[in-house]
Amino acid sequence: MNATEARSHRAAALILSLCLCASVASCGTYSPLDSHYNRGVELYDQGKIPEAIREYRLAIEDAPESYRAHYNLAVALHDLGKKDDAAREYGEVLKLNPDNARARVSLASIRADEGKDAEALKLLEEAAAVDPNSSFPRESLGAYYERKGALIRALENYLLATTIEPGSASAHAGAARLLALQGSYQDAVAEYDKALAADGNDPATLLAASEAREKVGDLKVAMLLLERALIHVKDRPAPWLRLSRLYEAQGRLEDAVASIWEARAIDPANADAGPRLKALYEKLAAKER
């Protein structure tokens, strides 16, 4: 898996839209090192999408039967919001490679955005059928149902994805998120633990897992998870304010004060910071007396 695959696969798991999940690694057939296709991959990874599109089009001129070039072109067009052109290329991929689950999922995302829910759902179900050994189509079905508010079906698909690939952080995180929404916090904690065992540095999962831990009364682990999340999201005031409350609950008043000052440095006008600081300083003064 190259950088583009990894980045796009993470995006697929954590957003509640059907994600694009670009996969532009070389696979299947051999491509010469110095080729339009490989230059397109390199340019895409550098964020130079229009230049990558040009190279993919040249690759298709050289090899019209290359479903990989058509797929990567579709992904790049999709990134630029050129959905009609992207859909046409995804269609070409499916003509050349009918069992391509990712092309079906990506095309489904376009159809869902167009309000063509029946077609989108059909494409997602087909993706799950043609690639039963991958959690990705099931996670995408889960994301679709979650987006539509069909949370029971969404949870079923996330949990099925975890049985297909027990090491899928995104599938476990999706299941945990819905279990927490149901109020099943102990089960949510268990799923978040599995997600973090697979990917311990995802900030969204760390934040959500911290909240679930707090719900079950495990304040120490909630605090530790929040501290880990803040390594990645230190420019957000809300997690710092929440961390201050966790510190306060454990009697760590100085740390609670320091966390509020972190939040205030990010957002000097924050309405919660002033009253919280006043209350904490009063507690500290009482502790000194």
C-alpha positions as a Markdown table, in Angstrom:
| # | Residue | x | y | z |
|---|---|---|---|---|
| 1 | Met | 0.0 | 0.0 | 0.0 |
| 2 | Asn | 1.5 | 3.3 | -1.0 |
| 3 | Ala | 0.9 | 6.7 | 0.6 |
| 4 | Thr | -2.1 | 7.5 | -1.5 |
| 5 | Glu | -3.8 | 4.2 | -0.7 |
| 6 | Ala | -3.2 | 4.6 | 3.0 |
| 7 | Arg | -4.4 | 8.2 | 3.1 |
| 8 | Ser | -7.5 | 7.5 | 1.1 |
| 9 | His | -8.4 | 4.3 | 3.0 |
| 10 | Arg | -8.2 | 6.1 | 6.3 |
| 11 | Ala | -10.5 | 8.8 | 4.9 |
| 12 | Ala | -13.0 | 6.2 | 3.9 |
| 13 | Ala | -13.3 | 4.9 | 7.4 |
| 14 | Leu | -13.6 | 8.1 | 9.4 |
| 15 | Ile | -16.1 | 10.2 | 7.4 |
| 16 | Leu | -19.8 | 9.6 | 7.2 |
| 17 | Ser | -20.0 | 10.0 | 3.5 |
| 18 | Leu | -19.3 | 7.3 | 1.0 |
| 19 | Cys | -15.7 | 7.9 | 0.5 |
| 20 | Leu | -13.7 | 7.8 | -2.5 |
| 21 | Cys | -11.0 | 5.6 | -1.2 |
| 22 | Ala | -8.5 | 6.2 | -4.0 |
| 23 | Ser | -6.1 | 3.3 | -4.6 |
| 24 | Val | -3.4 | 4.2 | -7.0 |
| 25 | Ala | -0.7 | 1.7 | -6.2 |
| 26 | Ser | 0.6 | -0.4 | -9.0 |
| 27 | Cys | -1.0 | -3.8 | -9.0 |
| 28 | Gly | -2.1 | -6.5 | -11.4 |
| 29 | Thr | 0.1 | -5.9 | -14.4 |
| 30 | Tyr | 3.7 | -4.6 | -14.6 |
| 31 | Ser | 4.3 | -1.0 | -15.5 |
| 32 | Pro | 7.7 | 0.2 | -16.7 |
| 33 | Leu | 9.4 | 2.5 | -14.2 |
| 34 | Asp | 9.4 | 5.5 | -16.5 |
| 35 | Ser | 5.8 | 5.4 | -17.7 |
| 36 | His | 2.9 | 7.8 | -17.9 |
| 37 | Tyr | 1.1 | 5.7 | -15.4 |
| 38 | Asn | 3.8 | 5.7 | -12.8 |
| 39 | Arg | 4.5 | 9.4 | -13.4 |
| 40 | Gly | 0.7 | 10.0 | -12.8 |
| 41 | Val | 0.9 | 8.0 | -9.5 |
| 42 | Glu | 3.9 | 10.1 | -8.4 |
| 43 | Leu | 2.2 | 13.4 | -9.3 |
| 44 | Tyr | -1.0 | 12.4 | -7.6 |
| 45 | Asp | 0.9 | 11.6 | -4.4 |
| 46 | Gln | 2.5 | 15.1 | -4.6 |
| 47 | Gly | -0.9 | 16.7 | -4.8 |
| 48 | Lys | -0.4 | 17.7 | -8.4 |
| 49 | Ile | -3.8 | 16.4 | -9.6 |
| 50 | Pro | -4.2 | 18.2 | -13.0 |
| 51 | Glu | -0.7 | 17.0 | -13.9 |
| 52 | Ala | -1.5 | 13.5 | -12.8 |
| 53 | Ile | -4.7 | 13.6 | -14.9 |
| 54 | Arg | -2.7 | 14.5 | -18.0 |
| 55 | Glu | -0.3 | 11.5 | -17.4 |
| 56 | Tyr | -3.2 | 9.1 | -16.8 |
| 57 | Arg | -4.8 | 10.2 | -20.1 |
| 58 | Leu | -1.5 | 9.6 | -21.9 |
| 59 | Ala | -1.3 | 6.2 | -20.2 |
| 60 | Ile | -4.7 | 5.3 | -21.5 |
| 61 | Glu | -3.8 | 6.4 | -25.0 |
| 62 | Asp | -0.9 | 4.0 | -24.8 |
| 63 | Ala | -2.9 | 1.1 | -23.2 |
| 64 | Pro | -6.7 | 1.6 | -23.5 |
| 65 | Glu | -7.2 | -1.7 | -21.7 |
| 66 | Ser | -5.5 | -0.6 | -18.5 |
| 67 | Tyr | -8.2 | -0.5 | -15.9 |
| 68 | Arg | -5.7 | 0.8 | -13.4 |
| 69 | Ala | -5.1 | 3.9 | -15.5 |
| 70 | His | -8.8 | 4.4 | -16.0 |
| 71 | Tyr | -9.4 | 4.0 | -12.2 |
| 72 | Asn | -6.7 | 6.4 | -11.2 |
| 73 | Leu | -7.9 | 8.9 | -13.7 |
| 74 | Ala | -11.4 | 8.5 | -12.3 |
| 75 | Val | -10.1 | 9.1 | -8.7 |
| 76 | Ala | -8.3 | 12.2 | -9.8 |
| 77 | Leu | -11.3 | 13.6 | -11.6 |
| 78 | His | -13.4 | 12.8 | -8.6 |
| 79 | Asp | -11.0 | 14.7 | -6.4 |
| 80 | Leu | -11.5 | 17.8 | -8.6 |
| 81 | Gly | -15.3 | 17.5 | -8.3 |
| 82 | Lys | -15.7 | 16.5 | -12.0 |
| 83 | Lys | -18.2 | 13.8 | -11.1 |
| 84 | Asp | -19.7 | 13.1 | -14.5 |
| 85 | Asp | -16.2 | 12.5 | -16.0 |
| 86 | Ala | -15.2 | 10.4 | -13.0 |
| 87 | Ala | -18.4 | 8.3 | -13.2 |
| 88 | Arg | -17.7 | 7.7 | -16.9 |
| 89 | Glu | -14.2 | 6.5 | -16.1 |
| 90 | Tyr | -15.4 | 4.3 | -13.2 |
| 91 | Gly | -17.8 | 2.8 | -15.8 |
| 92 | Glu | -14.8 | 2.0 | -18.1 |
| 93 | Val | -13.1 | 0.3 | -15.2 |
| 94 | Leu | -16.1 | -2.0 | -14.6 |
| 95 | Lys | -16.2 | -2.9 | -18.3 |
| 96 | Leu | -12.5 | -3.9 | -18.2 |
| 97 | Asn | -12.5 | -5.3 | -14.7 |
| 98 | Pro | -16.0 | -6.3 | -13.7 |
| 99 | Asp | -15.0 | -7.5 | -10.2 |
| 100 | Asn | -13.4 | -4.2 | -9.2 |
| 101 | Ala | -15.1 | -3.4 | -5.8 |
| 102 | Arg | -13.4 | -0.1 | -5.3 |
| 103 | Ala | -14.7 | 1.3 | -8.6 |
| 104 | Arg | -18.2 | 0.3 | -7.6 |
| 105 | Val | -17.9 | 2.0 | -4.2 |
| 106 | Ser | -16.6 | 5.2 | -5.7 |
| 107 | Leu | -19.3 | 5.2 | -8.3 |
| 108 | Ala | -21.8 | 4.6 | -5.6 |
| 109 | Ser | -20.6 | 7.7 | -3.8 |
| 110 | Ile | -21.3 | 9.8 | -6.9 |
| 111 | Arg | -24.8 | 8.2 | -7.3 |
| 112 | Ala | -25.6 | 8.8 | -3.6 |
| 113 | Asp | -24.6 | 12.5 | -4.0 |
| 114 | Glu | -26.9 | 12.7 | -6.9 |
| 115 | Gly | -29.8 | 11.3 | -4.8 |
| 116 | Lys | -29.8 | 8.1 | -6.8 |
| 117 | Asp | -30.0 | 5.9 | -3.6 |
| 118 | Ala | -31.3 | 2.8 | -5.2 |
| 119 | Glu | -28.4 | 2.7 | -7.7 |
| 120 | Ala | -25.9 | 3.6 | -5.0 |
| 121 | Leu | -27.1 | 0.8 | -2.8 |
| 122 | Lys | -27.1 | -1.7 | -5.6 |
| 123 | Leu | -23.5 | -0.8 | -6.4 |
| 124 | Leu | -22.4 | -1.2 | -2.8 |
| 125 | Glu | -24.1 | -4.6 | -2.4 |
| 126 | Glu | -22.4 | -5.7 | -5.7 |
| 127 | Ala | -19.1 | -4.5 | -4.3 |
| 128 | Ala | -19.5 | -6.6 | -1.2 |
| 129 | Ala | -20.5 | -9.6 | -3.3 |
| 130 | Val | -17.5 | -9.4 | -5.7 |
| 131 | Asp | -15.0 | -8.9 | -2.9 |
| 132 | Pro | -16.2 | -10.9 | 0.1 |
| 133 | Asn | -12.8 | -11.2 | 1.6 |
| 134 | Ser | -12.3 | -7.5 | 2.1 |
| 135 | Ser | -13.8 | -5.4 | 4.8 |
| 136 | Phe | -13.8 | -2.3 | 2.7 |
| 137 | Pro | -17.1 | -2.8 | 0.8 |
| 138 | Arg | -18.9 | -3.7 | 4.1 |
| 139 | Glu | -17.5 | -0.6 | 5.8 |
| 140 | Ser | -18.7 | 1.4 | 2.8 |
| 141 | Leu | -22.2 | -0.1 | 3.2 |
| 142 | Gly | -22.0 | 0.7 | 6.9 |
| 143 | Ala | -21.1 | 4.3 | 6.1 |
| 144 | Tyr | -23.9 | 4.6 | 3.6 |
| 145 | Tyr | -26.5 | 3.3 | 6.0 |
| 146 | Glu | -25.1 | 5.5 | 8.8 |
| 147 | Arg | -25.4 | 8.5 | 6.5 |
| 148 | Lys | -29.0 | 7.6 | 5.8 |
| 149 | Gly | -29.8 | 7.2 | 9.5 |
| 150 | Ala | -30.4 | 3.4 | 9.2 |
| 151 | Leu | -28.2 | 2.8 | 12.2 |
| 152 | Ile | -29.1 | -0.8 | 12.9 |
| 153 | Arg | -28.1 | -1.8 | 9.4 |
| 154 | Ala | -25.0 | 0.3 | 9.6 |
| 155 | Leu | -23.9 | -1.4 | 12.8 |
| 156 | Glu | -24.6 | -4.8 | 11.2 |
| 157 | Asn | -22.3 | -4.0 | 8.3 |
| 158 | Tyr | -19.5 | -2.6 | 10.5 |
| 159 | Leu | -19.6 | -5.6 | 12.7 |
| 160 | Leu | -19.5 | -7.9 | 9.7 |
| 161 | Ala | -16.6 | -6.0 | 8.3 |
| 162 | Thr | -14.7 | -6.7 | 11.6 |
| 163 | Thr | -15.3 | -10.4 | 11.2 |
| 164 | Ile | -13.9 | -10.3 | 7.6 |
| 165 | Glu | -10.8 | -8.3 | 8.7 |
| 166 | Pro | -10.4 | -8.3 | 12.5 |
| 167 | Gly | -7.5 | -5.9 | 12.1 |
| 168 | Ser | -9.5 | -3.1 | 10.4 |
| 169 | Ala | -9.3 | -0.1 | 12.6 |
| 170 | Ser | -12.0 | 1.8 | 10.7 |
| 171 | Ala | -14.5 | -1.1 | 10.9 |
| 172 | His | -14.1 | -1.3 | 14.7 |
| 173 | Ala | -14.3 | 2.5 | 15.0 |
| 174 | Gly | -17.5 | 2.6 | 13.0 |
| 175 | Ala | -19.0 | -0.1 | 15.1 |
| 176 | Ala | -17.9 | 1.6 | 18.3 |
| 177 | Arg | -19.3 | 4.9 | 17.2 |
| 178 | Leu | -22.8 | 3.4 | 16.7 |
| 179 | Leu | -22.7 | 1.4 | 19.9 |
| 180 | Ala | -21.9 | 4.6 | 21.8 |
| 181 | Leu | -24.9 | 6.3 | 20.1 |
| 182 | Gln | -27.1 | 3.4 | 21.4 |
| 183 | Gly | -25.7 | 4.0 | 24.9 |
| 184 | Ser | -23.9 | 0.6 | 24.8 |
| 185 | Tyr | -20.7 | 2.2 | 26.2 |
| 186 | Gln | -19.0 | -1.0 | 27.5 |
| 187 | Asp | -19.4 | -2.6 | 24.1 |
| 188 | Ala | -18.2 | 0.7 | 22.4 |
| 189 | Val | -15.1 | 0.7 | 24.7 |
| 190 | Ala | -14.3 | -2.8 | 23.6 |
| 191 | Glu | -14.6 | -1.9 | 19.9 |
| 192 | Tyr | -12.5 | 1.3 | 20.3 |
| 193 | Asp | -9.8 | -0.8 | 22.1 |
| 194 | Lys | -9.7 | -3.0 | 19.0 |
| 195 | Ala | -9.6 | 0.0 | 16.7 |
| 196 | Leu | -6.7 | 1.5 | 18.6 |
| 197 | Ala | -4.8 | -1.8 | 18.7 |
| 198 | Ala | -4.9 | -1.6 | 14.9 |
| 199 | Asp | -4.1 | 2.1 | 14.6 |
| 200 | Gly | -3.2 | 3.8 | 17.9 |
| 201 | Asn | -2.6 | 7.3 | 16.4 |
| 202 | Asp | -5.9 | 8.2 | 14.8 |
| 203 | Pro | -7.0 | 11.4 | 16.6 |
| 204 | Ala | -10.7 | 11.0 | 15.9 |
| 205 | Thr | -10.7 | 7.5 | 17.3 |
| 206 | Leu | -8.7 | 8.6 | 20.3 |
| 207 | Leu | -11.1 | 11.4 | 21.1 |
| 208 | Ala | -14.2 | 9.2 | 20.7 |
| 209 | Ala | -12.6 | 6.4 | 22.8 |
| 210 | Ser | -11.8 | 8.8 | 25.5 |
| 211 | Glu | -15.4 | 9.9 | 25.7 |
| 212 | Ala | -16.6 | 6.3 | 25.8 |
| 213 | Arg | -14.2 | 5.6 | 28.7 |
| 214 | Glu | -15.4 | 8.6 | 30.6 |
| 215 | Lys | -19.0 | 7.4 | 30.1 |
| 216 | Val | -18.1 | 4.1 | 31.9 |
| 217 | Gly | -16.3 | 5.9 | 34.7 |
| 218 | Asp | -12.8 | 5.1 | 33.7 |
| 219 | Leu | -11.4 | 8.6 | 34.0 |
| 220 | Lys | -7.8 | 7.7 | 34.1 |
| 221 | Val | -7.8 | 5.9 | 30.8 |
| 222 | Ala | -10.1 | 8.6 | 29.4 |
| 223 | Met | -7.5 | 11.2 | 30.4 |
| 224 | Leu | -4.6 | 9.2 | 28.9 |
| 225 | Leu | -6.4 | 8.7 | 25.6 |
| 226 | Leu | -7.2 | 12.4 | 25.4 |
| 227 | Glu | -3.6 | 13.3 | 26.1 |
| 228 | Arg | -2.6 | 11.1 | 23.2 |
| 229 | Ala | -5.2 | 12.7 | 20.9 |
| 230 | Leu | -3.9 | 16.2 | 21.8 |
| 231 | Ile | -0.5 | 15.3 | 20.4 |
| 232 | His | -2.3 | 15.4 | 17.0 |
| 233 | Val | -5.0 | 18.1 | 17.6 |
| 234 | Lys | -3.3 | 20.5 | 20.0 |
| 235 | Asp | -4.8 | 23.5 | 18.2 |
| 236 | Arg | -8.4 | 22.8 | 19.3 |
| 237 | Pro | -9.7 | 24.4 | 22.5 |
| 238 | Ala | -12.5 | 21.9 | 23.3 |
| 239 | Pro | -10.2 | 18.9 | 24.0 |
| 240 | Trp | -8.1 | 21.0 | 26.3 |
| 241 | Leu | -11.1 | 22.1 | 28.3 |
| 242 | Arg | -12.3 | 18.6 | 28.5 |
| 243 | Leu | -8.9 | 17.4 | 29.7 |
| 244 | Ser | -9.0 | 20.1 | 32.4 |
| 245 | Arg | -12.2 | 18.6 | 33.7 |
| 246 | Leu | -10.7 | 15.1 | 33.8 |
| 247 | Tyr | -7.6 | 16.5 | 35.7 |
| 248 | Glu | -9.9 | 18.3 | 38.1 |
| 249 | Ala | -11.9 | 15.1 | 38.8 |
| 250 | Gln | -8.7 | 13.4 | 39.8 |
| 251 | Gly | -7.5 | 16.3 | 42.0 |
| 252 | Arg | -4.8 | 17.5 | 39.6 |
| 253 | Leu | -5.8 | 21.1 | 39.9 |
| 254 | Glu | -2.6 | 22.6 | 38.6 |
| 255 | Asp | -2.7 | 20.5 | 35.5 |
| 256 | Ala | -6.4 | 21.5 | 35.1 |
| 257 | Val | -5.4 | 25.1 | 35.2 |
| 258 | Ala | -2.6 | 24.6 | 32.7 |
| 259 | Ser | -5.0 | 22.9 | 30.3 |
| 260 | Ile | -7.4 | 25.8 | 30.4 |
| 261 | Trp | -4.6 | 28.2 | 29.6 |
| 262 | Glu | -3.8 | 26.1 | 26.6 |
| 263 | Ala | -7.4 | 26.4 | 25.5 |
| 264 | Arg | -7.4 | 30.1 | 26.1 |
| 265 | Ala | -4.2 | 30.6 | 24.1 |
| 266 | Ile | -5.9 | 29.0 | 21.1 |
| 267 | Asp | -9.2 | 30.9 | 21.6 |
| 268 | Pro | -8.8 | 33.9 | 23.9 |
| 269 | Ala | -12.6 | 34.7 | 23.6 |
| 270 | Asn | -13.7 | 31.3 | 24.8 |
| 271 | Ala | -16.7 | 31.8 | 27.1 |
| 272 | Asp | -16.0 | 28.7 | 29.2 |
| 273 | Ala | -12.3 | 29.4 | 30.0 |
| 274 | Gly | -12.7 | 32.4 | 32.3 |
| 275 | Pro | -15.3 | 30.9 | 34.7 |
| 276 | Arg | -13.5 | 27.6 | 34.8 |
| 277 | Leu | -10.2 | 29.4 | 35.7 |
| 278 | Lys | -11.9 | 31.4 | 38.4 |
| 279 | Ala | -13.4 | 28.3 | 40.0 |
| 280 | Leu | -10.1 | 26.4 | 39.8 |
| 281 | Tyr | -8.1 | 29.2 | 41.3 |
| 282 | Glu | -10.6 | 29.3 | 44.2 |
| 283 | Lys | -10.2 | 25.6 | 44.7 |
| 284 | Leu | -6.4 | 26.0 | 44.7 |
| 285 | Ala | -6.6 | 28.8 | 47.3 |
| 286 | Ala | -8.8 | 26.8 | 49.5 |
| 287 | Lys | -6.4 | 23.8 | 49.2 |
| 288 | Glu | -3.6 | 26.1 | 50.4 |
| 289 | Arg | -5.4 | 27.3 | 53.4 |
